[in-house]
């Protein structure tokens, strides 16, 4: 009986899940497996069979929840962006002095991308597709506005206090911080090989992080 409550299969139809918590847990497991598959193989190379093999579910269940491989890929992009935006909110930038808030955000952004290289890979892959899959998302633009609003508030406070420049666009600043942080992830092997430079040791990462933070801090300061 318990088993029947969790899932029913009727005449070969897609499984009907009756417990919301089970459904959410299954979706989270699928997304975790899918982000690995897509970041490793791209949208075209990824296989739903491989994603299913990484989970305790099956291919039919994946289609039941997400409809298609393309829609699953969009869900993966949404989930990846949502996680970094949620983590940024924990920084409580409004509670920090403006200069310290910018420094904290820059340090966080560098660390987050370094520790979560799958996001950088997804960004590269989606740029290959010219952002067409992101454009299909109904939510990704709205929750990505949170970081722009947070930066704008910090810049406004800093300008009012006379410690930050008044002519900085929050989107441009976000773009610059992201670009500097992502470069060390996406180009670590090519740049390291071409210039015979250590890019992956703890010391090298710490030095690059300091460089990025100093660049941004000096740029925004009066």
Secondary structure, 3 states (H helix, E strand, C coil): CHHHHHEECCCCCCCEECCHHHHHHHHHHHHHHHHHHHHHHHHHHCCHHHHHHCCCCCHHHHHHHHCCHHHHHHHHHHHHHHHHHHHHHCCCHHHCCHHHHHHHHHHHHHHHHHHCHHHHHHHHHHHHCCCCCHHHCCCHHHHHHHHHHHHHHHHHHHHHHCCECCCCCHHHHHHHHHHHHHHHHHCHHHHHHHCCCCCCCHHHHHHHHHHHHHHHHHHHEC
